[in-house]
Amino acid sequence: MAFRLLLNPSARHLLPLKNEITIVSKLPAGFANSYSRLLSTFTLNKNITLISHDGFIDSKPFKTFKDQSKPTVIMMTWLLARKKHVMKYCDLYLKNGFNVMTCAITPWQFFWPLTGSQVVAEQLLSVLESQDRSQQRLIVHGFSVGAYLWGEALVRMNSDLTRYQPLMSNIVGQIWDSAADVTETSKGLPFAMFPKNAFLRSTMEKYVNYHLKTFYEAATQHYLRASQLFHTTPVHAPTVIFVSKNDLIGSFVANEKCKEYWESVGMKVYWQAWEKSRHVSHLMLHRETYLKIFYTFLNDVLNDQQKQAVQMRG
């Protein structure tokens, strides 16, 4: 039945402080209990959610962050990510005065990019364009299949550089955690959908391979183009790559190729590769190392910006 849903078109359901900024790694004492009550969230659609401590203002065509002087994190989540797990990463930013915008796709939207992931990519860019770009500072933080979705956004930006250059210029940093390439699709999707069921995982792997071969024009060629733009990105902001050598989904080899190309075009790359870890679980398994790189990176990229510093809470 799950496969019929994927193949059946009728089943579609889309719908001034100092310039030097100090990023804190822990919540202030006594702040934790009130922290969650201070958060405001607004769901734009099934794919995009805004999260902030300051609320939002009505604006056409989308609501926008009330305090747009704060950096905004574009968080491209992994497939079927649970909200409570995503919030662990959002909290790292929110407690330091950032705004957060999460963006996700469903398995169906991945399988059918023309009416799925590409529509979401267009929506994401439209929302970003609706914000006050004169104040924007953007951090892209992506996981696993989120790298593919960002690739779709890059395809669109690359097709109209004049229009999107101001937006791309506002991206001051990128963090890629377990980024998955098209070469790992047949392994990554089944694992994300059926992590505890080997039989269904094997069955889905066979279907994914069938899908890639059968629907080249409707799907595969778009995966390849998004992958190409992710590797040869027009956004040259400093980048962190978190990867492990035993990750079959976020391939070490594919990520290393990205690193080598990005460095060849002058991008600054912060590289952390573990011998053993788990897909999109590096923060949990290697928290101290992860956070050291994470906070060092944020201070580096934000301190270079001659703009108002982040308003730190506590």
Buried (B, 14 or more C-beta within 10 A) or exposed (E): EBEEBBBEEEEEEBEEEEEEBEBBEEBEEEEEEEBEEBBEBBEBEBBBBBBBBBBBEEEEEBBBBBBBBBBBBBBBBBBBBEEEBBBEBBBBBBBBBBBBBBBBBBBBBBBBBEEBBBBBBEBBBEBBBBBEBEBBBBBBBBBBBBBBBBBBBBBBBBEEEEEBEEBBEBBBBBBBBBBBBBBBBBBBBBBBBBEEEEEBBEBBBEBBEEBBEEBEEBBBEBBBBBBBBBBEBEBBBBBBBBBBEEBEBBBBEBBBEBBEBBEEEEBBBBBBBBEEBBBBBBBEEBEEBBBEBBBEBBBBBBBEBEBBBBBBBE
